[in-house]
Amino acid sequence: MQQPTSPQQSNSEAAGCTAVRSAHRRALRWLTAIGAVTLATALLADVETAEVEIRGSQFIPATLTVVPGTTVRWTNAEKRTSHSILFPEEGGLESERFFPGESWQRRFERPGRYRYTCGPHPEMHGEVIVTE
Ligand SMILES: [Cu+2]
């Protein structure tokens, strides 16, 4: 076995330095990837969920326009009144009654106009418009 000569030592120091640099590059790639995933998740969350608040026996906003694939979430922001979401034009599809602080959601896949009301309060009206 030969002892390493001094040029070889210098090579291995250079290799060590390269290893540190590539570790930094790997870490940077990871951070970039994590950042991209976080950003994409935030953007998707914005695109995919739309909120309607129920307050004072009104749907706010009463008309909501969304893109296909959006989930609409209705949240009951009343003090003590329960409500439901009823779609009379779809065979009376209706949510359960939900109470203050609770919510109900439905995903809309197909373009169209979805008028709805509230089971116990037929004077309440709202609509979801799903664009093409
Ligand atoms: Cu109601």
Residues whose N, C-alpha, C, O or C-beta is under 5 A from the ligand:
A	BS01	CU	S82 H83 S84 C118 P120 H121
